[in-house]
Amino acid sequence: RKVHTPRTAVMSELQPLEEQVANGKNANLIKCRLCSCKILLPLKGELVERKILLHQDKSSGETEELNWFWHLKDMFLFENIAFSKTVTNYKYLTCADCE
């Protein structure tokens, strides 16, 4: 099976890009959008520019396009993650506290 997002974290849309990046890595702690628990510690994710489509729901077929994201070499670098769903052979992650 392919693992789609265990090694990616979406960039913040609230901060300018230059405030989020330090030497090509995430400059800041990344937290869950809902509960604010730690997801990724600073300097663990590498900034990647590449178009990917995230499936929103199995039944609807809706997707979200991302162009920038944080890539991790090892999924165990995440702090508080759980697998949430599998869509077309891709596993998705969620905050373990919000699951």
MOMO-V670096 format. One record per pair of residues at least 24 apart in sequence whose ideal C-beta (glycine too) atoms are under 8 Angstrom apart, sorted by sequence separation. I is the first residue (numbers start at 1). GAP is how many residues later the second one is. D is the distance in Angstrom with one decimal. If there is no record, write none. Layout:
BEGIN
i=I gap=GAP d=D
i=I gap=GAP d=D
END
This chain:
BEGIN
i=46 gap=24 d=6.8
i=47 gap=24 d=7.8
i=45 gap=25 d=3.0
i=46 gap=25 d=5.0
i=21 gap=26 d=5.5
i=44 gap=26 d=8.0
i=45 gap=26 d=6.3
i=46 gap=26 d=7.5
i=45 gap=27 d=5.4
i=46 gap=27 d=7.7
i=58 gap=27 d=7.5
i=44 gap=28 d=6.3
i=58 gap=29 d=5.2
i=9 gap=30 d=6.3
i=40 gap=30 d=6.6
i=57 gap=30 d=7.6
i=58 gap=30 d=7.8
i=9 gap=31 d=5.1
i=40 gap=32 d=7.5
i=45 gap=32 d=7.7
i=55 gap=32 d=4.2
i=44 gap=33 d=4.7
i=55 gap=33 d=6.4
i=55 gap=35 d=6.9
i=9 gap=36 d=5.6
i=11 gap=36 d=7.8
i=41 gap=36 d=7.7
i=40 gap=37 d=7.2
i=40 gap=38 d=6.0
i=41 gap=38 d=6.4
i=54 gap=38 d=7.7
i=39 gap=39 d=6.3
i=40 gap=39 d=6.4
i=8 gap=40 d=7.9
i=30 gap=40 d=7.2
i=39 gap=40 d=5.8
i=38 gap=41 d=4.3
i=39 gap=41 d=6.1
i=37 gap=42 d=7.8
i=38 gap=42 d=5.8
i=39 gap=42 d=6.8
i=37 gap=43 d=5.1
i=8 gap=44 d=7.8
i=26 gap=44 d=5.3
i=32 gap=48 d=7.5
i=5 gap=49 d=7.2
i=4 gap=50 d=7.5
i=17 gap=51 d=7.7
i=10 gap=56 d=6.4
i=39 gap=56 d=6.6
i=11 gap=57 d=5.1
i=11 gap=58 d=6.2
i=37 gap=58 d=6.1
i=10 gap=59 d=5.6
i=11 gap=59 d=6.5
i=37 gap=59 d=7.8
i=9 gap=60 d=6.6
i=10 gap=60 d=7.6
i=35 gap=60 d=6.3
i=37 gap=60 d=4.8
i=8 gap=61 d=4.8
i=9 gap=61 d=4.2
i=34 gap=61 d=6.7
i=8 gap=62 d=6.3
i=35 gap=62 d=5.2
i=8 gap=63 d=5.8
i=9 gap=63 d=7.3
i=32 gap=63 d=4.0
i=35 gap=63 d=5.4
i=7 gap=64 d=5.9
i=8 gap=64 d=7.2
i=34 gap=64 d=5.2
i=7 gap=65 d=4.6
i=32 gap=65 d=6.9
i=7 gap=66 d=7.4
i=32 gap=66 d=6.2
i=7 gap=67 d=7.5
i=7 gap=68 d=5.3
i=6 gap=69 d=3.9
i=9 gap=69 d=7.6
i=3 gap=72 d=7.2
i=6 gap=72 d=7.4
i=6 gap=75 d=7.2
i=6 gap=77 d=7.7
i=1 gap=85 d=7.3
i=5 gap=85 d=7.5
i=6 gap=85 d=6.4
i=4 gap=86 d=3.4
i=5 gap=86 d=7.3
i=2 gap=87 d=5.0
i=3 gap=87 d=7.2
i=4 gap=87 d=6.2
i=5 gap=87 d=5.4
i=6 gap=87 d=5.6
i=1 gap=88 d=5.4
i=2 gap=88 d=5.4
i=3 gap=88 d=4.9
i=4 gap=88 d=6.5
i=5 gap=88 d=5.1
i=2 gap=89 d=7.6
i=1 gap=90 d=6.7
END
